[in-house]
Amino acid sequence: MDMAILDLIVAVLKHLCALPEKTQKLMQVQAEQLLSSHLQKVIREGEEALIDYPDLNEILGLPMGEFLAKDIWTHLLNQHQDTMDEKSVKLMNQLLTHGTLASRMIKFCGTDPSLQQIDVLNQRLITSLTNNEMFTP
């Protein structure tokens, strides 16, 4: 899964590096402070974080408005999947469909799990890892 995420990030970075110099300068001027606050939001809220960053929308080819982080990643995958490994595209689609591991774990056992629920979750995670499969609730 990590390699699939890396594959998409590399594709997006290649695209960003190929943008006109004017656009790159716009990214540099605003990037650090604004992206930092959005990154912190995504760390707290995961793929459900609501991002409202008009300049980012323009740079990434999104219409104006607010987007969930997962919708931005879906857009990026759709834009760049032709430059990615087929297996990476499949894994990214699974991740975007089912959510992050943390989200999948919460879906499985809730936000206040009992020790028994955590044990069952642990067993499911071990089975997923053993079978080299994505854990899904």
C-alpha positions as CSV (number, residue, x, y, z in Angstrom):
1,M,0.0,0.0,0.0
2,D,2.8,2.4,0.9
3,M,4.3,2.0,-2.6
4,A,1.0,2.8,-4.2
5,I,0.7,6.0,-2.2
6,L,4.3,6.8,-3.2
7,D,3.5,6.1,-6.8
8,L,0.6,8.6,-6.8
9,I,2.7,11.2,-4.9
10,V,5.5,11.0,-7.5
11,A,3.0,11.3,-10.3
12,V,1.5,14.4,-8.7
13,L,5.0,15.9,-8.0
14,K,6.1,15.4,-11.6
15,H,2.9,17.2,-12.7
16,L,3.5,20.1,-10.3
17,C,7.1,20.4,-11.4
18,A,6.0,20.7,-15.0
19,L,3.6,23.5,-14.3
20,P,4.4,27.0,-15.7
21,E,6.9,29.1,-13.6
22,K,4.1,31.6,-12.7
23,T,2.0,28.8,-11.1
24,Q,5.1,27.4,-9.3
25,K,5.8,30.8,-7.8
26,L,2.2,31.0,-6.6
27,M,2.6,27.7,-4.9
28,Q,5.8,28.7,-3.2
29,V,4.5,32.0,-1.9
30,Q,1.5,30.5,-0.2
31,A,2.5,26.9,0.3
32,E,4.2,26.6,3.6
33,Q,1.7,28.4,6.0
34,L,-1.5,27.4,4.2
35,L,-0.6,23.8,3.5
36,S,0.6,23.4,7.0
37,S,-2.8,24.2,8.5
38,H,-4.5,21.9,6.0
39,L,-2.0,19.1,6.7
40,Q,-2.8,19.5,10.4
41,K,-6.5,19.3,9.7
42,V,-6.0,16.1,7.6
43,I,-3.9,14.6,10.4
44,R,-6.8,15.2,12.9
45,E,-9.7,14.4,10.6
46,G,-8.3,12.0,8.1
47,E,-9.8,11.5,4.7
48,E,-13.0,13.3,5.9
49,A,-11.1,16.6,6.4
50,L,-12.8,19.5,4.5
51,I,-10.3,21.5,2.5
52,D,-11.1,25.0,1.3
53,Y,-8.1,26.3,-0.5
54,P,-9.0,28.1,-3.8
55,D,-5.4,28.4,-5.1
56,L,-4.9,24.7,-4.5
57,N,-8.1,23.9,-6.4
58,E,-6.7,26.0,-9.4
59,I,-3.3,24.3,-9.3
60,L,-4.8,20.8,-9.1
61,G,-7.5,21.5,-11.7
62,L,-10.4,21.3,-9.3
63,P,-13.5,23.5,-9.5
64,M,-13.8,26.2,-6.8
65,G,-15.3,25.1,-3.5
66,E,-14.6,22.9,-0.5
67,F,-13.6,19.3,-1.0
68,L,-13.0,16.3,1.4
69,A,-9.4,15.2,1.4
70,K,-10.4,11.8,0.0
71,D,-12.1,13.6,-3.0
72,I,-9.0,15.5,-3.7
73,W,-7.0,12.3,-3.7
74,T,-9.6,10.7,-5.9
75,H,-9.3,13.6,-8.4
76,L,-5.5,13.3,-8.3
77,L,-5.7,9.5,-8.9
78,N,-8.1,10.0,-11.8
79,Q,-5.7,12.6,-13.3
80,H,-2.5,10.6,-13.0
81,Q,-3.5,6.9,-13.1
82,D,-2.3,6.6,-16.7
83,T,1.3,7.3,-15.5
84,M,1.1,4.9,-12.6
85,D,1.6,1.2,-12.1
86,E,-1.7,-0.8,-12.6
87,K,-1.3,-2.4,-9.2
88,S,-0.8,0.9,-7.5
89,V,-4.0,2.3,-9.1
90,K,-5.9,-0.7,-7.9
91,L,-4.6,-0.3,-4.3
92,M,-5.2,3.4,-4.3
93,N,-8.8,2.8,-5.4
94,Q,-9.2,0.4,-2.5
95,L,-7.7,2.8,-0.1
96,L,-10.0,5.7,-1.3
97,T,-13.0,3.4,-1.2
98,H,-12.4,1.9,2.3
99,G,-10.5,4.8,4.0
100,T,-7.3,4.9,6.0
101,L,-6.3,2.1,8.3
102,A,-7.3,4.2,11.3
103,S,-10.8,4.9,9.8
104,R,-11.3,1.2,9.0
105,M,-10.3,0.2,12.5
106,I,-12.8,2.7,14.0
107,K,-15.5,1.5,11.6
108,F,-14.8,-2.1,12.8
109,C,-14.8,-1.5,16.6
110,G,-16.2,2.0,17.2
111,T,-14.6,4.9,19.0
112,D,-14.8,3.4,22.5
113,P,-14.0,-0.3,22.0
114,S,-13.9,-2.9,24.7
115,L,-10.8,-5.1,25.3
116,Q,-12.7,-8.0,23.5
117,Q,-13.3,-5.8,20.4
118,I,-9.7,-4.8,20.4
119,D,-8.6,-8.5,20.6
120,V,-10.9,-9.3,17.7
121,L,-9.6,-6.4,15.7
122,N,-6.0,-7.5,16.4
123,Q,-6.8,-11.0,15.1
124,R,-8.4,-9.5,11.9
125,L,-5.4,-7.3,11.4
126,I,-3.0,-10.2,11.9
127,T,-5.0,-12.3,9.4
128,S,-5.0,-9.4,6.8
129,L,-1.2,-9.0,7.2
130,T,-0.5,-12.7,7.0
131,N,-2.6,-12.9,3.8
132,N,-1.1,-9.7,2.4
133,E,-4.6,-8.2,2.1
134,M,-6.0,-4.9,3.0
135,F,-8.0,-5.0,6.3
136,T,-11.6,-4.1,5.7
137,P,-14.3,-3.9,8.3
